[in-house]
């Protein structure tokens, strides 16, 4: 990603974008968006960093480790640390037998063992917390204002499970949305669109093939989508932001 100026209003940085606590009271720590371990080294130089309260940051780290490790295991088709695509997942599987066991237990084979390929059932609450954390971070980073409301929906599904029609809608709406809604002149989103840097269609590419996201206004609400490792499609939707 290209280094760009920080457009967000300094006054809005005084509160944790996740819980709303005053950072001057509870202190703050820097949090990478998206989750850093989803990216590969060498990582982009200027990853978005957001100030959040220490309590939120701590609460995310276990969920992020679970999410990244689960994703890696599903893509590898195994909980064996030796065959993981994501290095931090391999480390987590080696160092935490309980995490490995939990993910192993999430794998099941259909009743007809001959032809059924295994499926993996994640801890949905944990996955959603990570998706929401990143979506809030993207929204704040791009628009310069936090979205502290609870979303109306969070979706995380493998891209391959989307029907062709839904896939086209998922991929294309971002392009149309980016053009249909007019970002504020000074916003980072406007900068992306104006310069074309890091853009692919309506998507902002953090690292090619590994992480891209899009924001759009829809019916007065906000929709943040991401595609992770070209495997997982996510969407977080808020009303009336
Ligand atoms: Zn917080």
Boltz pocket constraint, residues with backbone or C-beta under 6 A from the ligand:
constraints:
  - pocket:
      binder: B
      contacts: [[A, 16], [A, 17], [A, 18], [A, 19], [A, 20], [A, 21], [A, 52], [A, 53], [A, 54], [A, 55], [A, 56], [A, 57]]
      max_distance: 6.0
